[in-house]
């Protein structure tokens, strides 16, 4: 499964990927990418993560805070939001974001 560095940087600029800054390097967590069903084995941003990440940024979280929120156990969700998104449980995660914003 291949994806070019240019494409990853483009997705990151568009806010479609979660970026982490580790030791002066930008890192994209692998869990944020899925196989594109129309791309013959190429990768694409996980659709559930794109909208959720945007919602987190819209409530005022920084890139790092948004990823920390996604990667940390959340009592309202009852699990780690990133794992829940990747298993299709989008609504519980989005409800928790709404209550975070209030």
Rosetta blueprint (number, residue, H / E / L):
1 X L
2 X L
3 X L
4 X L
5 X H
6 X H
7 X H
8 X H
9 X H
10 X H
11 X H
12 X H
13 X H
14 X L
15 X L
16 X L
17 X L
18 X L
19 X E
20 X E
21 X E
22 X E
23 X L
24 X L
25 X E
26 X E
27 X E
28 X E
29 X L
30 X H
31 X H
32 X H
33 X E
34 X E
35 X E
36 X L
37 X L
38 X L
39 X L
40 X L
41 X L
42 X L
43 X E
44 X E
45 X E
46 X L
47 X H
48 X H
49 X H
50 X H
51 X H
52 X H
53 X H
54 X H
55 X H
56 X H
57 X H
58 X H
59 X L
60 X L
61 X L
62 X L
63 X H
64 X H
65 X H
66 X H
67 X H
68 X H
69 X H
70 X H
71 X H
72 X L
73 X E
74 X E
75 X L
76 X L
77 X L
78 X L
79 X E
80 X E
81 X H
82 X H
83 X H
84 X H
85 X H
86 X H
87 X L
88 X L
89 X L
90 X H
91 X H
92 X H
93 X H
94 X H
95 X H
96 X H
97 X H
98 X H
99 X H
100 X H
101 X H
102 X L
